[in-house]
Amino acid sequence: TLNQHGYHSILQRHAIPSGLHLVGPSVIFQQDNDPKHTSRLCKGYLTKKESDGVLRQMTWPPQSPDLNPFEMVWDEMDRRVKAKRPT
């Protein structure tokens, strides 16, 4: 199970460096309101990176539906595959 410390490690070692490498300092970091994402440790880290000009954070409204477009794509693919299965 991933906790705030594991997520913080992923941010430091992989997510932020990859985003900077692929997009540059204009990278906008998006995440939902999962408790490990909103932990003091991770919020503080991302806020510091934002104040240093390394990235920008997208504001995520509380209690929002999943706005991740990939979820919709996977759902559509699943429906299409199921529709083509022989009965």
mmCIF file of the C-alpha atoms, coordinates in Angstrom:
data_MODEL
# 
_entry.id   MODEL 
# 
loop_
_atom_site.group_PDB 
_atom_site.id 
_atom_site.type_symbol 
_atom_site.label_atom_id 
_atom_site.label_alt_id 
_atom_site.label_comp_id 
_atom_site.label_asym_id 
_atom_site.label_entity_id 
_atom_site.label_seq_id 
_atom_site.pdbx_PDB_ins_code 
_atom_site.Cartn_x 
_atom_site.Cartn_y 
_atom_site.Cartn_z 
_atom_site.occupancy 
_atom_site.B_iso_or_equiv 
_atom_site.pdbx_formal_charge 
_atom_site.auth_seq_id 
_atom_site.auth_comp_id 
_atom_site.auth_asym_id 
_atom_site.auth_atom_id 
_atom_site.pdbx_PDB_model_num 
ATOM 1  C CA . THR A 1 1  ? 0.000   0.000   0.000   1.00 0.00 ? 1  THR A CA 1 
ATOM 2  C CA . LEU A 1 2  ? 1.365   3.368   -1.005  1.00 0.00 ? 2  LEU A CA 1 
ATOM 3  C CA . ASN A 1 3  ? 1.526   5.974   1.764   1.00 0.00 ? 3  ASN A CA 1 
ATOM 4  C CA . GLN A 1 4  ? 2.582   9.611   1.880   1.00 0.00 ? 4  GLN A CA 1 
ATOM 5  C CA . HIS A 1 5  ? 6.264   8.729   2.296   1.00 0.00 ? 5  HIS A CA 1 
ATOM 6  C CA . GLY A 1 6  ? 6.282   6.398   -0.705  1.00 0.00 ? 6  GLY A CA 1 
ATOM 7  C CA . TYR A 1 7  ? 4.417   8.967   -2.791  1.00 0.00 ? 7  TYR A CA 1 
ATOM 8  C CA . HIS A 1 8  ? 6.844   11.701  -1.713  1.00 0.00 ? 8  HIS A CA 1 
ATOM 9  C CA . SER A 1 9  ? 9.716   9.479   -2.834  1.00 0.00 ? 9  SER A CA 1 
ATOM 10 C CA . ILE A 1 10 ? 8.055   8.939   -6.222  1.00 0.00 ? 10 ILE A CA 1 
ATOM 11 C CA . LEU A 1 11 ? 7.599   12.700  -6.614  1.00 0.00 ? 11 LEU A CA 1 
ATOM 12 C CA . GLN A 1 12 ? 11.242  13.400  -5.790  1.00 0.00 ? 12 GLN A CA 1 
ATOM 13 C CA . ARG A 1 13 ? 12.856  10.584  -7.744  1.00 0.00 ? 13 ARG A CA 1 
ATOM 14 C CA . HIS A 1 14 ? 10.608  10.155  -10.748 1.00 0.00 ? 14 HIS A CA 1 
ATOM 15 C CA . ALA A 1 15 ? 7.549   12.368  -11.308 1.00 0.00 ? 15 ALA A CA 1 
ATOM 16 C CA . ILE A 1 16 ? 9.070   15.846  -10.970 1.00 0.00 ? 16 ILE A CA 1 
ATOM 17 C CA . PRO A 1 17 ? 12.388  15.051  -12.728 1.00 0.00 ? 17 PRO A CA 1 
ATOM 18 C CA . SER A 1 18 ? 10.526  13.326  -15.598 1.00 0.00 ? 18 SER A CA 1 
ATOM 19 C CA . GLY A 1 19 ? 8.076   16.195  -15.962 1.00 0.00 ? 19 GLY A CA 1 
ATOM 20 C CA . LEU A 1 20 ? 10.909  18.715  -16.057 1.00 0.00 ? 20 LEU A CA 1 
ATOM 21 C CA . HIS A 1 21 ? 12.843  16.629  -18.571 1.00 0.00 ? 21 HIS A CA 1 
ATOM 22 C CA . LEU A 1 22 ? 9.846   16.104  -20.867 1.00 0.00 ? 22 LEU A CA 1 
ATOM 23 C CA . VAL A 1 23 ? 8.050   19.458  -20.557 1.00 0.00 ? 23 VAL A CA 1 
ATOM 24 C CA . GLY A 1 24 ? 10.368  21.856  -18.768 1.00 0.00 ? 24 GLY A CA 1 
ATOM 25 C CA . PRO A 1 25 ? 9.545   24.388  -16.064 1.00 0.00 ? 25 PRO A CA 1 
ATOM 26 C CA . SER A 1 26 ? 6.127   25.038  -17.601 1.00 0.00 ? 26 SER A CA 1 
ATOM 27 C CA . VAL A 1 27 ? 4.972   21.593  -16.431 1.00 0.00 ? 27 VAL A CA 1 
ATOM 28 C CA . ILE A 1 28 ? 1.601   21.661  -14.683 1.00 0.00 ? 28 ILE A CA 1 
ATOM 29 C CA . PHE A 1 29 ? 1.288   19.028  -11.999 1.00 0.00 ? 29 PHE A CA 1 
ATOM 30 C CA . GLN A 1 30 ? -2.156  17.464  -11.644 1.00 0.00 ? 30 GLN A CA 1 
ATOM 31 C CA . GLN A 1 31 ? -3.324  15.125  -8.919  1.00 0.00 ? 31 GLN A CA 1 
ATOM 32 C CA . ASP A 1 32 ? -6.580  14.402  -7.158  1.00 0.00 ? 32 ASP A CA 1 
ATOM 33 C CA . ASN A 1 33 ? -7.495  14.772  -3.497  1.00 0.00 ? 33 ASN A CA 1 
ATOM 34 C CA . ASP A 1 34 ? -6.234  11.376  -2.394  1.00 0.00 ? 34 ASP A CA 1 
ATOM 35 C CA . PRO A 1 35 ? -5.047  11.638  1.227   1.00 0.00 ? 35 PRO A CA 1 
ATOM 36 C CA . LYS A 1 36 ? -1.425  10.851  0.341   1.00 0.00 ? 36 LYS A CA 1 
ATOM 37 C CA . HIS A 1 37 ? -1.508  13.605  -2.308  1.00 0.00 ? 37 HIS A CA 1 
ATOM 38 C CA . THR A 1 38 ? -2.865  16.134  0.177   1.00 0.00 ? 38 THR A CA 1 
ATOM 39 C CA . SER A 1 39 ? -0.597  15.143  3.068   1.00 0.00 ? 39 SER A CA 1 
ATOM 40 C CA . ARG A 1 40 ? 1.385   17.945  4.655   1.00 0.00 ? 40 ARG A CA 1 
ATOM 41 C CA . LEU A 1 41 ? 4.623   16.311  3.488   1.00 0.00 ? 41 LEU A CA 1 
ATOM 42 C CA . CYS A 1 42 ? 3.636   16.168  -0.192  1.00 0.00 ? 42 CYS A CA 1 
ATOM 43 C CA . LYS A 1 43 ? 1.747   19.468  -0.299  1.00 0.00 ? 43 LYS A CA 1 
ATOM 44 C CA . GLY A 1 44 ? 4.720   21.206  1.320   1.00 0.00 ? 44 GLY A CA 1 
ATOM 45 C CA . TYR A 1 45 ? 7.141   19.664  -1.162  1.00 0.00 ? 45 TYR A CA 1 
ATOM 46 C CA . LEU A 1 46 ? 5.044   20.648  -4.190  1.00 0.00 ? 46 LEU A CA 1 
ATOM 47 C CA . THR A 1 47 ? 4.360   24.138  -2.833  1.00 0.00 ? 47 THR A CA 1 
ATOM 48 C CA . LYS A 1 48 ? 8.114   24.656  -2.390  1.00 0.00 ? 48 LYS A CA 1 
ATOM 49 C CA . LYS A 1 49 ? 8.762   23.478  -5.959  1.00 0.00 ? 49 LYS A CA 1 
ATOM 50 C CA . GLU A 1 50 ? 6.050   25.835  -7.193  1.00 0.00 ? 50 GLU A CA 1 
ATOM 51 C CA . SER A 1 51 ? 7.486   28.806  -5.279  1.00 0.00 ? 51 SER A CA 1 
ATOM 52 C CA . ASP A 1 52 ? 10.924  27.962  -6.727  1.00 0.00 ? 52 ASP A CA 1 
ATOM 53 C CA . GLY A 1 53 ? 9.432   28.209  -10.223 1.00 0.00 ? 53 GLY A CA 1 
ATOM 54 C CA . VAL A 1 54 ? 10.027  24.525  -10.971 1.00 0.00 ? 54 VAL A CA 1 
ATOM 55 C CA . LEU A 1 55 ? 6.390   23.650  -11.681 1.00 0.00 ? 55 LEU A CA 1 
ATOM 56 C CA . ARG A 1 56 ? 2.810   24.816  -11.379 1.00 0.00 ? 56 ARG A CA 1 
ATOM 57 C CA . GLN A 1 57 ? 0.079   22.927  -9.565  1.00 0.00 ? 57 GLN A CA 1 
ATOM 58 C CA . MET A 1 58 ? -3.405  22.485  -10.959 1.00 0.00 ? 58 MET A CA 1 
ATOM 59 C CA . THR A 1 59 ? -6.081  23.218  -8.387  1.00 0.00 ? 59 THR A CA 1 
ATOM 60 C CA . TRP A 1 60 ? -8.365  20.233  -7.947  1.00 0.00 ? 60 TRP A CA 1 
ATOM 61 C CA . PRO A 1 61 ? -11.840 20.940  -6.564  1.00 0.00 ? 61 PRO A CA 1 
ATOM 62 C CA . PRO A 1 62 ? -12.885 18.865  -3.561  1.00 0.00 ? 62 PRO A CA 1 
ATOM 63 C CA . GLN A 1 63 ? -15.488 16.167  -4.150  1.00 0.00 ? 63 GLN A CA 1 
ATOM 64 C CA . SER A 1 64 ? -15.003 16.418  -7.911  1.00 0.00 ? 64 SER A CA 1 
ATOM 65 C CA . PRO A 1 65 ? -15.638 13.523  -10.271 1.00 0.00 ? 65 PRO A CA 1 
ATOM 66 C CA . ASP A 1 66 ? -12.616 11.882  -11.830 1.00 0.00 ? 66 ASP A CA 1 
ATOM 67 C CA . LEU A 1 67 ? -11.530 14.338  -14.506 1.00 0.00 ? 67 LEU A CA 1 
ATOM 68 C CA . ASN A 1 68 ? -8.747  12.154  -15.837 1.00 0.00 ? 68 ASN A CA 1 
ATOM 69 C CA . PRO A 1 69 ? -9.393  11.731  -19.601 1.00 0.00 ? 69 PRO A CA 1 
ATOM 70 C CA . PHE A 1 70 ? -7.601  8.377   -19.647 1.00 0.00 ? 70 PHE A CA 1 
ATOM 71 C CA . GLU A 1 71 ? -10.282 6.900   -17.400 1.00 0.00 ? 71 GLU A CA 1 
ATOM 72 C CA . MET A 1 72 ? -12.909 7.783   -20.011 1.00 0.00 ? 72 MET A CA 1 
ATOM 73 C CA . VAL A 1 73 ? -10.769 6.288   -22.815 1.00 0.00 ? 73 VAL A CA 1 
ATOM 74 C CA . TRP A 1 74 ? -10.294 3.015   -20.906 1.00 0.00 ? 74 TRP A CA 1 
ATOM 75 C CA . ASP A 1 75 ? -14.025 2.857   -20.197 1.00 0.00 ? 75 ASP A CA 1 
ATOM 76 C CA . GLU A 1 76 ? -14.861 3.347   -23.874 1.00 0.00 ? 76 GLU A CA 1 
ATOM 77 C CA . MET A 1 77 ? -12.322 0.715   -24.936 1.00 0.00 ? 77 MET A CA 1 
ATOM 78 C CA . ASP A 1 78 ? -13.755 -1.729  -22.401 1.00 0.00 ? 78 ASP A CA 1 
ATOM 79 C CA . ARG A 1 79 ? -17.285 -1.208  -23.737 1.00 0.00 ? 79 ARG A CA 1 
ATOM 80 C CA . ARG A 1 80 ? -16.158 -1.719  -27.334 1.00 0.00 ? 80 ARG A CA 1 
ATOM 81 C CA . VAL A 1 81 ? -14.227 -4.897  -26.547 1.00 0.00 ? 81 VAL A CA 1 
ATOM 82 C CA . LYS A 1 82 ? -17.182 -6.335  -24.624 1.00 0.00 ? 82 LYS A CA 1 
ATOM 83 C CA . ALA A 1 83 ? -19.521 -5.469  -27.525 1.00 0.00 ? 83 ALA A CA 1 
ATOM 84 C CA . LYS A 1 84 ? -17.342 -7.483  -29.956 1.00 0.00 ? 84 LYS A CA 1 
ATOM 85 C CA . ARG A 1 85 ? -17.119 -10.626 -27.795 1.00 0.00 ? 85 ARG A CA 1 
ATOM 86 C CA . PRO A 1 86 ? -19.090 -13.582 -29.103 1.00 0.00 ? 86 PRO A CA 1 
ATOM 87 C CA . THR A 1 87 ? -21.919 -14.639 -26.804 1.00 0.00 ? 87 THR A CA 1 
# 
